[in-house]
């Protein structure tokens, strides 16, 4: 009798796998874990090490029309181990269980759900097992039914929200010696970098590094084309530190091009306007000193973050932009949003010019994998938003115009760079 029952279970499992092949397979490598992403391991192999029932596994998908949705998960369990699970979709939840055989994946079927309308849906998988008992190593979420027609899921293991950018047009021959931007972070999830002042040789903004650490970051790229290891960059291609402010760390960076990095640890706040300005001072025909200055909200004064002497330049700022980046994919499903406003440039002739036009762009992730990326106007400022897996997206290259403020940053009295500090 046991042999017959085992055969029936294996045949059922095989037939379910065959049926799933005709539907939509969403890899477990694309899933998220809440509330503590570090509590369960997600990799290209899927979801492993799930033994804590307080942690939930989530997928997100965009449906183009309402319809029925048959939901299953494919997982692996040790032989003789049973796992009880609950799946919630579109306001309904159902429970199911599976017994592992130690060799092949098994399919846990939760039955039929109804997607009531077009839009994003969240799939929440919960463990109903006691703490310490394996819930199963997940391979995939399996979907079938009329609702999957033209449905959109990110099927790649990169779980970061798309990086999003604002580009500010400036007359081609304008000599820009300073670029000023105000920025307000509205959301502050971990692994967020809101960048205010970017140009062809560097970037300047604020970052969320941990629950207890935030940074103001100013970095300048080396010359040359080395992408990874700064030790491979020749001396005549390296930027060199000219000076830095009190409490500022400086060093090298790599893996995204190479260059000089600096940061000030400061717990900036959401909802509070932050002010940044980057300057360019050509020292001769082949070198330019780039400096980043930050208005310290507590000291109520402009402070120097750092200054770097860049080789193979001798000119001014060009290619001005801002961006928002999710640099850690474990929480790429949450919203990041910031306001960018009151942008100005100062020309080499000392004239302030307000920048009121910007165009939207995004990285390759935003092209087809993650469509939850936006730009627009809010409170008279540009905004960038990404993550959240919500409906609507902004077209690549779309232009926006914000209202003029007529308020150049006339209070700026930035200090001159001095010799590098040892602090």
C-alpha positions in Angstrom: 0.0 0.0 0.0 2.8 2.4 0.8 4.5 1.7 -2.5 1.3 2.5 -4.4 0.7 5.7 -2.4 4.3 6.8 -3.1 3.8 6.1 -6.8 0.6 8.2 -6.9 2.4 11.1 -5.1 5.3 11.0 -7.5 3.0 10.9 -10.6 1.0 13.8 -9.2 4.2 15.8 -8.7 5.4 15.0 -12.2 2.1 15.9 -13.8 2.0 19.2 -11.9 5.5 20.0 -13.1 4.4 19.4 -16.7 1.3 21.5 -16.2 3.5 24.3 -14.8 5.6 24.3 -17.9 2.7 25.8 -19.8 2.3 28.7 -17.5 4.6 31.3 -16.0 7.6 30.4 -13.9 8.9 33.2 -11.6 12.3 32.3 -10.1 12.7 32.4 -6.4 15.9 34.3 -7.0 13.7 37.3 -7.7 11.8 37.2 -4.4 12.2 39.5 -1.4 12.1 38.8 2.3 10.2 40.8 4.9 10.7 42.2 7.5 14.4 41.2 7.8 16.0 40.6 4.4 19.1 39.2 6.0 17.2 36.5 7.9 16.7 34.3 4.8 19.2 33.8 2.0 18.2 34.7 -1.6 20.6 34.0 -4.4 20.6 32.8 -8.0 19.9 29.3 -6.6 16.7 30.5 -5.0 15.5 31.0 -1.4 17.4 28.9 1.2 17.7 28.8 4.9 14.1 29.7 5.6 13.4 28.4 9.2 11.9 31.5 10.8 8.1 31.8 10.4 8.2 35.5 11.2 9.9 36.1 7.8 7.8 36.2 4.7 8.8 35.6 1.1 7.3 38.0 -1.5 7.0 38.3 -5.3 5.4 41.1 -7.2 3.9 41.1 -10.7 2.0 43.5 -13.0 -1.2 42.1 -14.6 -2.6 43.6 -17.7 -6.1 42.3 -17.2 -8.3 40.6 -14.6 -8.8 36.8 -14.6 -8.1 33.6 -12.9 -4.8 32.6 -11.4 -3.7 29.2 -10.4 -0.8 29.5 -7.9 1.9 26.9 -6.8 5.4 27.0 -5.5 8.2 24.6 -6.3 10.5 23.7 -3.4 12.9 21.2 -2.0 12.7 19.5 1.4 14.6 16.8 3.2 13.2 13.3 3.0 10.4 12.8 5.5 10.0 16.5 6.3 6.6 18.2 6.0 6.1 21.9 5.5 2.9 23.9 5.9 2.6 27.1 3.9 0.1 29.9 3.3 0.0 32.0 0.1 -1.9 35.3 0.0 -2.8 37.0 -3.3 -5.4 39.7 -4.2 -7.0 39.7 -0.8 -7.3 35.9 -0.5 -5.1 33.4 1.2 -4.9 29.6 1.1 -2.9 26.9 2.9 -1.2 23.8 1.6 1.5 21.4 2.6 4.2 19.3 1.1 6.4 16.4 2.1 10.0 16.2 0.9 11.7 13.3 -0.7 15.3 14.6 -0.4 16.0 14.4 -4.1 13.6 16.1 -6.4 11.6 19.3 -6.1 8.0 19.1 -5.1 5.1 21.3 -6.1 2.8 22.8 -3.5 -0.5 23.8 -5.1 -2.6 26.6 -3.5 -5.4 26.5 -6.0 -7.3 29.2 -7.8 -7.3 32.9 -7.1 -9.1 35.8 -8.9 -7.2 38.9 -10.0 -10.0 41.5 -9.9 -8.4 44.3 -12.0 -5.3 45.2 -13.9 -2.3 46.4 -11.9 0.4 45.1 -9.6 -0.3 42.2 -7.3 1.8 41.0 -4.3 2.3 37.3 -3.6 3.0 36.7 0.1 4.2 33.2 1.1 4.2 32.4 4.9 5.6 29.5 6.8 3.1 27.8 9.2 5.9 25.7 10.7 7.4 26.1 14.2 10.6 28.1 14.4 13.7 26.1 13.4 11.8 23.8 11.1 12.7 24.1 7.4 9.9 25.7 5.3 11.6 24.5 2.2 14.2 25.8 -0.3 12.2 27.6 -2.9 12.9 27.2 -6.6 10.0 29.2 -8.1 6.5 30.6 -8.0 4.4 28.9 -10.6 1.4 30.7 -12.2 -1.2 29.6 -14.7 -4.7 30.8 -15.8 -6.2 33.6 -17.9 -4.6 36.4 -15.8 -1.1 35.6 -16.9 -1.6 36.8 -20.4 0.9 39.6 -21.0 1.7 39.7 -17.2 5.0 41.3 -16.3 7.5 40.1 -13.7 11.1 40.7 -13.2 12.6 37.3 -14.0 16.3 38.2 -13.4 18.1 37.8 -10.1 19.1 41.5 -9.9 16.5 42.7 -7.4 17.6 46.4 -7.3 15.0 49.0 -8.2 16.1 50.7 -11.5 18.5 53.7 -11.0 16.8 56.9 -12.2 18.3 60.2 -13.4 17.6 63.8 -14.2 19.7 65.5 -16.9 19.9 69.2 -17.1 20.6 70.8 -20.5 23.2 73.6 -20.5 24.3 75.6 -23.6 27.2 73.7 -25.2 29.9 76.4 -24.9 28.9 77.7 -21.4 31.8 77.7 -19.0 30.2 76.3 -15.8 32.3 76.9 -12.7 29.6 75.9 -10.1 26.5 73.7 -10.0 24.0 74.2 -7.1 21.1 71.9 -6.3 18.7 71.5 -3.3 17.5 68.0 -2.5 15.0 66.6 0.0 14.8 62.9 0.7 11.2 61.8 1.2 11.9 58.1 1.9 14.9 56.7 3.5 15.2 52.9 3.1 18.6 51.3 3.6 21.0 51.2 0.6 19.7 54.4 -1.0 22.0 57.0 -2.6 20.3 60.3 -3.5 22.7 62.2 -5.7 22.3 66.0 -6.1 25.2 67.3 -8.1 26.7 65.0 -10.8 28.9 66.0 -13.7 31.2 64.3 -16.2 33.9 63.6 -13.6 32.1 62.9 -10.3 29.0 63.0 -8.1 27.9 64.5 -4.8 25.0 63.5 -2.6 23.7 61.6 0.5 23.4 58.0 1.3 21.7 55.6 3.8 24.4 53.0 4.9 22.8 51.4 7.9 20.1 52.0 10.5 22.6 54.1 12.4 24.9 55.6 9.7 24.3 58.1 6.9 26.9 59.8 4.7 27.4 62.9 2.6 29.5 61.6 -0.3 31.7 63.4 -2.8 33.7 61.4 -5.3 35.8 62.2 -8.4 36.8 59.8 -11.2 40.3 59.2 -12.4 41.3 59.7 -16.1 41.7 56.6 -18.2 39.5 53.6 -18.7 40.3 51.3 -15.7 36.9 50.1 -14.4 37.8 48.0 -11.3 41.2 48.3 -9.6 42.7 51.7 -8.8 46.1 50.1 -8.3 46.3 49.6 -12.0 45.8 53.4 -12.7 49.0 55.2 -13.6 50.0 58.2 -11.5 49.4 60.7 -14.3 45.8 59.5 -14.5 44.9 59.6 -10.8 43.0 62.4 -9.1 44.8 63.7 -6.0 43.4 65.1 -2.8 43.9 68.9 -2.4 41.9 69.3 0.8 39.0 68.1 2.9 36.8 69.3 5.8 36.9 68.4 9.4 35.8 64.9 10.1 35.8 63.9 6.5 37.2 60.5 5.4 39.0 60.2 2.1 40.3 57.3 0.1 40.0 55.3 -3.1 37.1 53.7 -4.9 36.8 51.2 -7.7 34.4 48.7 -9.4 32.5 51.6 -11.1 35.5 53.3 -12.7 38.1 54.4 -10.2 38.9 57.6 -8.4 39.0 59.5 -5.1 36.3 59.1 -2.6 35.3 61.2 0.5 32.5 61.2 2.9 31.2 62.8 6.1 29.1 60.8 8.5 26.0 62.8 9.2 22.5 61.7 10.0 20.6 63.8 7.5 16.8 63.7 7.9 14.0 63.0 5.5 11.7 65.9 4.8 14.6 68.4 5.4 16.1 70.3 2.5 19.8 69.6 1.9 22.0 72.0 -0.1 24.9 71.0 -2.3 27.3 72.8 -4.7 30.2 71.5 -6.7 32.8 73.9 -8.2 35.5 73.6 -10.9 38.7 75.7 -10.9 41.0 75.0 -13.8 44.6 75.4 -12.6 46.3 75.1 -16.0 45.5 73.7 -19.5 45.5 70.1 -18.3 44.2 70.0 -14.7 41.0 71.1 -12.8 40.3 71.2 -9.1 36.8 70.0 -8.3 35.4 70.8 -4.9 32.2 69.7 -3.1 30.6 72.0 -0.5 27.6 71.1 1.8 25.4 73.4 3.8 25.5 71.8 7.3 21.9 71.9 8.7 23.1 72.0 12.3 26.1 74.3 12.0 24.1 76.6 9.6 27.2 77.1 7.4 28.8 75.9 4.2 31.5 73.3 4.8 34.0 71.7 2.5 33.7 68.0 2.0 36.8 67.6 -0.2 38.7 69.0 -3.2 40.4 66.8 -5.9 42.9 67.8 -8.6 41.8 65.9 -11.8 44.3 65.4 -14.6 43.6 65.6 -18.3 41.0 68.3 -17.8 41.8 72.0 -17.7 38.1 73.0 -18.2 34.8 73.4 -16.4 31.7 71.3 -15.4 29.7 69.6 -18.1 27.1 66.8 -18.4 25.1 68.0 -15.3 22.7 65.5 -13.7 21.1 64.1 -10.5 20.1 60.6 -9.7 18.6 58.2 -7.2 20.2 54.7 -6.7 19.2 51.5 -4.9 22.7 50.0 -4.4 21.5 46.9 -2.4 18.9 44.7 -4.0 17.6 42.9 -0.9 15.0 45.7 -0.4 14.6 46.8 -4.0 10.8 46.4 -3.6 10.4 49.5 -1.4 9.9 53.0 -2.6 12.7 55.6 -2.8 11.7 59.1 -3.5 13.4 62.5 -3.4 12.7 66.1 -4.5 15.3 68.0 -6.5 14.9 71.8 -6.8 16.2 75.3 -7.2 19.1 74.2 -9.6 21.5 76.9 -10.6 24.8 77.2 -12.4 27.4 80.0 -12.1 29.4 80.8 -15.2 33.1 81.7 -15.3 32.0 85.3 -15.8 30.2 85.2 -12.4 26.6 85.1 -13.8 24.0 82.9 -12.0 21.7 81.0 -14.4 18.6 79.0 -13.2 18.1 75.5 -14.6 14.4 74.7 -14.9 14.3 71.9 -17.5 15.3 68.3 -16.9 14.9 65.0 -18.8 14.4 61.5 -17.4 16.5 58.5 -17.9 17.2 55.2 -16.2 19.7 52.3 -16.2 19.3 49.0 -18.1 17.2 47.5 -15.3 14.5 50.0 -16.0 14.3 49.2 -19.7 12.3 46.0 -19.4 12.8 44.4 -15.9 11.6 47.1 -13.5 9.0 49.5 -14.8 8.3 51.2 -11.4 10.5 54.2 -12.2 9.1 57.8 -12.3 9.9 61.5 -12.7 7.6 64.5 -12.4 6.9 67.8 -10.7 5.9 68.1 -7.1 5.8 71.2 -4.9 7.5 73.1 -7.7 10.4 70.7 -7.8 11.5 67.7 -9.9 11.0 64.4 -8.2 12.5 61.0 -8.8 10.9 57.8 -7.5 11.7 54.2 -8.0 10.7 50.9 -6.4 7.4 50.0 -4.7 6.2 48.0 -7.7 3.3 50.3 -8.4 1.5 51.2 -11.7 2.6 53.8 -14.1 6.1 54.7 -15.4 7.8 57.7 -17.1 9.1 57.3 -20.6 12.8 57.5 -21.2 13.9 60.9 -22.4 10.7 62.7 -21.3 11.3 66.3 -20.4 9.8 68.3 -17.5 9.9 72.0 -16.6 9.6 73.2 -13.1 8.5 76.7 -12.0 11.3 79.3 -11.7 12.2 80.4 -8.2 14.4 83.4 -9.0 16.4 82.7 -5.9 20.1 82.1 -6.7 22.2 80.8 -3.8 23.5 84.2 -2.8 24.5 83.2 0.7 27.3 80.9 -0.5 30.6 81.7 1.1 32.5 78.5 0.6 36.0 78.1 2.2 39.0 77.7 0.0 40.5 74.2 -0.1 43.5 73.7 2.1 46.1 71.0 2.3 44.8 67.5 3.0 43.9 67.0 6.6 45.0 63.9 8.5 41.6 63.7 10.3 
